Amino acid sequence: MNSNKPTRKAKEAAQGISFMLPTIIIMTVFTLIPIIYALFLSLNKVSLVGESSYQFVGLKNYTNAFQDERVWIALKNTVRYVIIVVPCQTILALLMASLLNSGIKFQNTFRTIFFLPTLTSSSALTMIFMFLFSLTGPVNNILVDFGILSEPINFINETQFALGTIMVMNIWSTVPFFMTIYLAGLQDIPKTMYEAAQVDGANAWKRLTRITVPQIAPITNYVLLMGIIGCFQLFDQAYIISGGSGGPNNATLTLSLIIYQYAFKSFDTMGYASAIAILLTIIIFVVSMLARKLNKEDVNEDGGEAS
């Protein structure tokens, strides 16, 4: 009996490895190797024109990034975008989920309607919003007709409005997705807690802040992390609206967009683009960990902070 135990354990280990092997291979090929290669590129001056060449420059690409004015502009735009969009989409998603979970009439119909923007591609949404906010678009027409504006504003090509337009578009398109996540979490909160609070005289706002918010703290943490990561990686909307330039006057230039510009629109700057990409990864990691700590992810089942 004892002699068979090592054989059984070896077979079980071999089976476990065989089940994990496809995932390990995929993660290695598409995640680990690209990360290592990006680190290698960031330490070199890379030329991909004609015959590829690599010239080791150490940390020069990183020091150049800290001295690049356009990188700082991109960072400023990206941080501003994150600070505004992440809280807005999180709060709106929670409020909409709470409303649709309150038992209102036709709530299933509303859930379907609100979720439709999530099913639309990002590029298609961008084109729709470019039409909505154009000089002759519905937004300008409504604002002028109601006397809010004396004349139409070119939201897409005005420096002070271009990034704000992207913010509105992103909030409108991402709130339904996070709303669905919140809805799934709200199903696990016992209705008896709300009934008891209502008997004690708690209004809707108190039930939301005293019961709903603490109970779904881990879900809020997830929503915040996904929102932060997604916003720091903003690329497609800024690319489409500005035609890849980050204009007007670098108003829509983001870190992801400037990485694309240095990687594919300039010669001999692939290593520099890789360095900026590594810095962006570090920024996302640090900000995500700070958000996780501030939101107190480690909570117990009663919504309190775990010891």
C-alpha positions, 0 to 999 in steps of 0.5 A: 500500500505504501509503495503505491502512494508515491506512484499515485501522487506522481500520477495526480501531479502529472494530471494536474500539470497536463491540465495546466499546461495549455494555460501555462503555454498561452500565458508564457507566449502571450504575456511573460515573453512580451513583458520580458521583450518589452523590458529588453526593448526599453533598454535599447535604441531599436531600429526596425527599418531595413535590418533590425538593430539594437543598441544598448542605451541603459536607462537613457530611454527612461530619463528621456521620458521624464524630460519629454514635455509631450509625455508630461502632457499625456500623463496630465490628460490621462490622470485628469481623465481617470480622476473624472471618469472613474468616480462618475461611472462608479457612482452612476453604475451603483445608483442605476443598479440600486434603482433597477433592483428596487422593484420598479415597473418594467425593470427588466426592460430598462435593464436591457435598454441600459445595457445596449451601449455595452454591446456597441463597438467602441469605434462605432460609439466614437463616430456616433458621439462625433456626430452628436457633438459636431457643429451641426449636431443635436447637442449644439442644436438643443443648447442653442434652441434653449438659449444656453449657447449663443452660437454652436461650439466645436466640441471635437476641435476645441482644446477645452472641450475635446477631452471632456467629450471623450469623458462623456462618451466613455461614462455613457458607454461603460456605466451599463457594464458596471451597472450589471456587475453591481446588479449581480452583487445586489442579488446577494444582499438579503431583502430582510436587511432592507425590510428591517431598516425600512421598519426602523424608519430608514429612507432610501438614501440611508438604506443605500449608504448604510446597507448597500454600499458596505455590503458590496464593498468588494464589488466596488473595489473591483469596479474601481480597479477595472475603471482605473485600468481601462481609463489609463489605457484610453486609446481608441476614442482619442485616436479616432477623434484626433486622427491619431495626432492627440489634437487639438493642441495635444488636448486628447493626447494620452499615454497609450496614444503617445506610445503608439506614436513613438512605436509606429509613427516615428523611426528608431523610437520603438525602445523609447515607446517601450520605456513609456509603456513600462512606466505606464504599467508601473503607474497603473499598478501603483494607482490600483494598489492605492485604490485597493487599499483605500477602498478596504477590499478585505471585508468580512461577510457583514461588510466590516473590515476584516482583521 
